[in-house]
Amino acid sequence: MKWGFKEYRRLASTQLTAERLGKAGAMEGTVVLAQEQTAGRGRFERRWASPKGGLYMSIVLRPERHESPHLLTLAGALSVVKGVKVASGVDSGIRWPNDVMVVRKKLAGVIATAGYSGPSPDYVVVGIGVNCNVSGRSLGRPRASSISLMDAIGAKVDLKTVRDRVLDAFDHIYSRWQTGGDKEILRMVAPVLTTAGKEVEFKKIGVGPQTGIAQKLADTGSLLVKSGRRVIELRAERVEWLREQS
């Protein structure tokens, strides 16, 4: 894919800017980057702390395929895992459905949104935020819950290198998705899925918190959780939050 970069010193949100560009007809491969965000957001409009030193980007896509757009969130998370490994040597994993983790601490988050004028999306925007050259204190979250690449390796990383390696990985995975390679993508996700086999607590929209043991991903990318004698299929868009307990 040919990338077209739009770089900013500061934005409220790369995702909001990319969504506006998508609606206005921006080409596939447009990448919005910001050195910092003042109103970065994650799933369900949760705030994403975005101080200078992180990688904050949103990618405009115009997929020819209209099935399984929800897998693009997992594709983005997998791209971070692969790209970060090449760029920095840091091993990470995916906490379903959209967080990238290092030793049980959050390194990155991914969000995917779509714009519609009919039954199929006109565009999809995949947003990626990676804690790179920032400290846990600057993230505004307890140090026990967050980590940066700088924390992990004890030195700063080159943001452009991390960006390019994540985009390289995303280009490959997105191409596989475009040609119907859902099962291949899920096979790549399986060995880095930190959630599998763990006790989890989760909350579905309109339902109180529940617990269970995460089993594996379904063919749709949903998470199968055994709760008592039942196996519950969790769809990402219906789950407000999920926490690994062990």
Secondary structure, DSSP 4 states (H G I P E B T S, - for coil): ---EEEEEEEES-HHHHHHHHHHTTPPTTEEEEEEEESS-B-GGG-B----TTSEEEEEEE--S--S-TTHHHHHHHHHHHHHHHHHH----EEETTTEEEETTEEEEEEEEEEEESSSSEEEEEEEEEE--S--TGGGTS-TTTB--HHHHHSS---HHHHHHHHHHHHHHHHHHHHTT-HHHHHHHHGGGBTTTTSEEEEEETTS--EEEEEEEE-TTSPEEEEETTEEEEE-GGGEEEEEE--
